[in-house]
Amino acid sequence: MAETSEVLRLEGVCKAYNVGTPVEVEVLHNVDVSLRKGEFVALIGPSGSGKSTLLNIIGLLDRPTKGRLFIQGRETSTMDDAELTRIRGHSIGFVFQYHYLISAFTALENVMMPMLVEHGFPNEEMRRRARDLLAQVGLTERENNLANNMSGGQQQRVAIARSLAMNPALILADEPTGNLDTASANIAFELMRQVNRTNGTTFLVVTHNMDLARRCQRVIEVVDGAIRPPGGV
């Protein structure tokens, strides 16, 4: 049987808070989502729609109340916290609106951080990998710059490079252009698209920017904790 090209699948995922109490509330309702290798998908929805909760579940930062979540074919509901942390570290990269770089570290050191978490100490292979990733986002000449001496757009490009350090199958980008001016936002978006095309990395991009959403291959819309069918009302 051929290896599945599916990177992510959610089956009937629900999320409730205060379960079993009079104030129990369900914020996600029977969510089914599937992402294939190499897709570049936007996740949209108004504030309070449940998309942040959904992103936390997809990123293995929270557990669903019901349903199943698969990462590269591996079902995660029975995994303990250590297994989830290991899967998250190897299979999922994160890009946030605020880049969360370590200001006292250089660009190179920031990109190396996920590898240091995994291996505990730097080596030449990590440095070479980090340099290759900085080159991929056009920052070779900035590798020794401290993060706090770089522009917002440059810092976000470092964050994109860092998200790729462990060669994840899936990148979750949460409002990655929301803190940037229009020109820098376009550069960051196009870099992610370039990585997607070159590496075959799957991207799920949370955005309120409908212009950027329309430039994605498809759009998933969350409304009142449920996925709106394409063309639905």
N, C-alpha and C positions, 0 to 999 in steps of 0.2 A: 504494500500500500504506500502511495506517495506521501511524503511528509506534508502535514498541513501547513498552509500559508497563513493560517489564522494566528495573530499575535495576542489578541484579547477577545474574550467572550464573557458577557454577563447574561445569566439566565434567571429571569424572575426575581431580580434583586430588589429587596425592600430594606428600608432603614427607618427604624422608629426610635424615639427617645422616651425615657421615663416609662419603659415597658412594664406593664402590670400595675401601674398606678392610675389614679383618676385623671391624671394630666398626660397620659400617654398620647404621643402624636407621631404619626407616620409621615416622613418627609420625602421618601422615595417609594414609588408604587410599581412593582412588577416591571422593572427596567430590563429590557433586552437590548444589548449592544454587541456588535461584532466589528472588529477592525482587522484587516488583513495586512500582511507584510507589504511595506512600501506605500501605504495610504497616507494621505495628508488631509486630516479631517478637522473641521471647526466644531466646537461645542458652544452653543449660544443659549441664552435664556435670560429673562429679567432677574433683577436682584430678588433673592428669596425663592427662586424657582427650584432650588435643590442641586444646582450644578456644582457648587463647591463641595457639598456632601458627596455627590457622585464622584468627583475628582479624587477626593480623599480615599474613597473605597477602591477606585481603580488603582491608585498609587499605593495600596496596601497600608495606608496610614490609619484606616478605620475598617471595621468589619461590618458586613451587612447583617441585618437581623434575620433575613430569609434570603434564599436564592444561592446561586453559585457563581463564582468568578474563576475564570481560567486565564492564566498567563502562559503563552506559548504551549498550550495544550495541558498545562499542569493545573489541576483543580486545587484551589487554595483554602477552602473552608476548613479543612481538617489540619492545616499546618499550625504549628506553634509559633510564638513570636519570633524565635530565633530563625526558623525557616522562612518566615515572611520577610524578615530583615535581609536575609541572604538573597532571596528572590528579588526584592526591591533594589538591592545594591547592584545586582548583576544585570537585571533585565529591564529596569526602568530608570530613565534619566529625567531630571526636573529642571525646568526653566521658569523662574518666577518674575512677577512684575518688578519687584525689587530684587536685584541680582544676588544679594547676600554674599558678596565676596568678602574675604578677610582683608581689611584695609591695609594692614601692615605687611601683607604678603605681596609678592610680585605676581604678575599675570601667570607666569609659568608655575609658580607654587600653588596658585589657586586652582589651576587646571589639574594639577597633580593630586589634589586633596582626596577625591574618591579612591584613587589608587593607594594613597597612604593609609586611608581607613582600612582598606583590604589587607595591605601587606605590612604596615607598621613602620616602615622606614624607606627612604628614597633610594632609588638606584638609577643607573644610566638608562635602562630600558624605559622607566617611567618618564624620565626627562625627555627622551626621544619621542615617546608617544605624545607628551604634552606639547612639544615643539611642533610636531606634525599637525596637531589639532589647532594650534594657534595659527599655523600657516593656512589651514583650511578656512579660517574665518578672517584671514587677511591681517593678522597682527604679529607677524614675525618680528617686526622691528620694535614691538612693545613688550616683548616677553620679560624683560627685566624691569619694567615700570611697576611701581607700587600701584595697587588698585585705586587708592584714593588720589592718585595723580593722573587718572584717565578720565575721559569724558563719559557721560552716561551711556552713549551709544557704544563706546569701546568696552565699557564694563559689561554691558549686556552681551557683546560678542564673546568676551571671556567666559561669561556664564554659559553660553551656548556650547563653547568648546569644552567646558567642565562637564556639562551634561552628557557628553559623548565619551568621556574618559574610559568607561568600562564597556564601551561598545554595546550599549543596550539595544534591545529590539524595539522599545517603545519610549518615546519622549513625551512627557506631559508638560505642556507649556501653558502656564496660568497667567493670562493677560501679559504676555511677554513684551508687548510694545506699548503698554498702557502708561508707562512713565517716560516715554520718549517723544521728542518732537517728530514731525511728520517724516522728515528726511531720514532720521536715524531709525524710525519705526520701519520704513520701507527697506532699509539696508538689513536690519535684523530679520525681518520676515523673509526676504529673498535668500539670506544665508541659510535659514532653516529649510527653505524649499530646495536649495542647492544640496544640502546635506541629505535631504530626503531622496533626491534623485540620484545622487552619487553613491550613497551608502545603502539605500533601500530601507532606511530607518523609518518606522511608522511614527507619525506625529498626531497627537490630539491637542489642538490649540483652543483654549478657552479665551473668548474675546467678546467684547462689546462693539468692536469695530466691524460694522457690516461690510465695509469695503474690503477688509482683509478676509472676512469670512467667505465672501463671494469668490475670492481667489483660491480658496481651498478646493479640493476635489469633490467634497460633499460636506453637508452641514447636518449636524445632529442638534435638534432643538429640545430643550427641557422646559416644560411648562407645568407648574403646580406639581412638581415631583414625578412627572411622567414624560416619556419620550413622545413628542408630537410626530405622528406619521408624516412622511414627505407629502407636501401638498395639503396637509390637514388644516383644520380651522380650530 
